[in-house]
Amino acid sequence: MKKIAFYGKGGIGKSTIAANISALYSAEGGKVLHIGCDPKADSTRLLMRRRIPTVLEQLEKLNDGLTEGDILFEGKHGVWCAEAGGPQAGMGCAGLGITSAVNELERLGIMSGSWDMIVYDVLGDVVCGGFSVPMRKHYADQIYIVTSADYMSLYAANNILKGCRHYSGKDRNLAAGLILNHIKNNQEMMIGCRFADRTGIPVAACLRESSEMQAADYKNALFTEVFPEGENAMEIRFLLQRILEYNEETDTGYRSYGEQEIHPMDEMQIEGFRKEILYEYKM
């Protein structure tokens, strides 16, 4: 079973990427469980074409009577979907909500089902134990960090990488790759690649800023389905192949944490990185 998590700051495109990966693999015959770990509960929107009840909503309503059928729904191309959910804005801790929801999925035996792939779509940088559940409890074996070339997006990516390294240990690699998204030009690609080189995480995919992706989003559809021959659709297929072929035992360029091959920047280093980019590209 492949267990994948997509991390990144809000609005960076994690849900779009995760949903397209889930749908593509399911269309190839894989049995996929897609779990949204965002209080907005919108990770499965493109797969279900509607909002589904969240685990936390159903827990509050049904209490001990909660069943698998109350929180697990079949979506596009046969992807099975669940949304953790979270509290209303300003009313509670979203991280604790994710923890409660994942615990419930585990209690009902959903997590241990006969899946070929489980995909987690996780909000934010790792500043909260709740958002780190997929990596902290080793529910995910591969973490892909989604970022643009914007400084605050890279700053969040660096924080997520710190979490990956903390929960990996010497013999376990979680940080499988960096996904560059919303890339407008070669300069932005070079900035993303510079960050990857500086921290030791490989670039797993690069998605260009695209009117096709925007159009698909407004159509509430998967861009790999609406524009299957597009450049970004081809890149997502390449990413899926990388995910399926990934093996932490043989992917040596970035496996050995003991040898410091993965090295998130500290506060002084990332500030230096910001100034370096500012000077080099004359921004």
Secondary structure, 3 states (H helix, E strand, C coil): CEEEEEEECCCCCHHHHHHHHHHHHHHCCCCEEEEEECCCCCCCHHHHCCCCCCHHHHHHHHHHHCCHHHHCEECHHHCEEEECCCCCCCCCCHHHHHHHHHHHHHHCCCCCCCCCEEEEEEEECCCCCCCCHHHHCCCCCEEEEEECCCHHHHHHHHHHHHHHHHHHCCCCCCEEEEEEEEECCHHHHHHHHHHHHHHCCCEEEEEECCHHHHHHHHCCCCHHHHCCCCHHHHHHHHHHHHHHHCCCCCCHHHCCHHHCCCCCCCHHHHHHHHHHHHHHCCC
